[in-house]
Amino acid sequence: MVSDMTTSQHGFSTRAIHDGQEPDPLTGAVNVPLYLSSTYQLQGIEKHRGWEYSRVSNPTRDALETSLASLEGGASGHVFASGMAAISALVTMLNAGDHVVCGDNVYGGTTRLFSQVIVRHGIEFSWVDTSNPENVCHAIRPTTKLVHIETPTNPLMTLTDIRAVAAVCHEHGIDMSVDNTFMSPYFQRPIEFGADIVMHSTTKFLNGHSDGLGGVLVGTKPEHAETFRMVQKCTGGILSPFESWLILRGVKTLAVRMRQHDANGRAVAAFLAQHPKVSHVSYPGLESHPQHDLAKRQMSGFGSMMSFEVGSRANADKLLQAVRVCTNGESLGGVETLISHSATTTHAALSPEERARIGITEGLVRISVGIEDIDDILADLDQALQQL
Ligand SMILES: *Cc1c(COP(=O)(O)O)cnc(C)c1O
């Protein structure tokens, strides 16, 4: 849905609560209703009220698309059945023979999609360490049409300078897309630094309650709106009205949740950094993070994602079995603290050598700090670490 009339110049929290979500004109309902209708009554041949068939558009989904476009500062939002469905839609912009420069440590599912599926359709990929913009520059070919990055990366929290990479892209007339899942638009808005397209797995912080999958593409150009609307209609991998409604509900509290995630994240990082059983913590909010200054420039908070080293797989296993408040599980961005072993979950598809090359050791543990009472999270981590 293109966000022309229904977005505002208000502050972030006000937009999160109101943009795309005017009271229902028919009943005055303050919340956007859950429109469970596959089809809509027409008023004559080619005459409709804006909706005809729910694969093409649905009022609940439209409200969410307007909301997310507003929060990222883009022109249009397009939601899909999962984050992976959104990334799949992104690459339908490309034609056989086109080339993509992609971060070499993006989400594992993205790597799998590009290198095992999309590559078979005649699209070529170069995998580069985008934390150095020079590497992006060197990888660009005459056929390059897209540069896709993720910042910070999972789980080592390596940053890419969005402004610097966007400058390289624009010099060559190439679109830049950013997977902004880890920070949410509350802490990082890539379009403000020159990115052309922002992608999220809404499954994570945007929904925030670990109860639904979803993905979004926010575009900045009319051709993005046209392409992404077309692919929603043609492939049908759209987000259901119910999941759209859940995310609308989640987004209303995004600002307060993110502030608490950030406060708890900083406290957990500081605690782990001084803990005798932990040899290293990767968190952009720590001064020890090699890109701490860049983090301060392009993010307005540090969030709650981090990873830390406990020395061995056996230690990681003990820790994950000993936690009581934290839950050993994949995914991230929910209100609950989730803790996981990267080598055997998100990065299981890589060979041990590939993992070693990017720094994912057997003793590396990732944590998505939730918004429980911080004292309970710290006490839980402490008792679990004492058992190593
Ligand atoms: C989870 C995730 C995805 C994939 O999203 P799904 O909703 O699981 O399909 C993509 N990128 C990042 C950074 C993620 O964390």
The ligand as a MOL file (V3000), in Angstrom:
LIG
                    3D

  0  0  0     0  0            999 V3000
M  V30 BEGIN CTAB
M  V30 COUNTS 15 15 0 0 0
M  V30 BEGIN ATOM
M  V30 1 C 14.6310 -14.4840 11.0210 0
M  V30 2 C 15.3880 -13.6750 10.0530 0
M  V30 3 C 15.0960 -13.7280 8.6790 0
M  V30 4 C 14.0630 -14.6750 8.0990 0
M  V30 5 O 12.7870 -14.3780 8.5410 0
M  V30 6 P 11.6050 -15.4730 8.7010 0
M  V30 7 O 10.4920 -14.6500 9.2150 0
M  V30 8 O 12.1020 -16.4990 9.6840 0
M  V30 9 O 11.3620 -16.0630 7.3680 0
M  V30 10 C 15.8040 -12.8800 7.8340 0
M  V30 11 N 16.7600 -12.0510 8.3060 0
M  V30 12 C 17.0830 -11.9990 9.6130 0
M  V30 13 C 18.1450 -11.0640 10.0650 0
M  V30 14 C 16.4110 -12.8030 10.5240 0
M  V30 15 O 16.7410 -12.7440 11.8210 0
M  V30 END ATOM
M  V30 BEGIN BOND
M  V30 1 1 1 2
M  V30 2 1 2 3
M  V30 3 2 2 14
M  V30 4 1 3 4
M  V30 5 2 3 10
M  V30 6 1 4 5
M  V30 7 1 5 6
M  V30 8 2 6 7
M  V30 9 1 6 8
M  V30 10 1 6 9
M  V30 11 1 10 11
M  V30 12 2 11 12
M  V30 13 1 12 13
M  V30 14 1 12 14
M  V30 15 1 14 15
M  V30 END BOND
M  V30 END CTAB
M  END
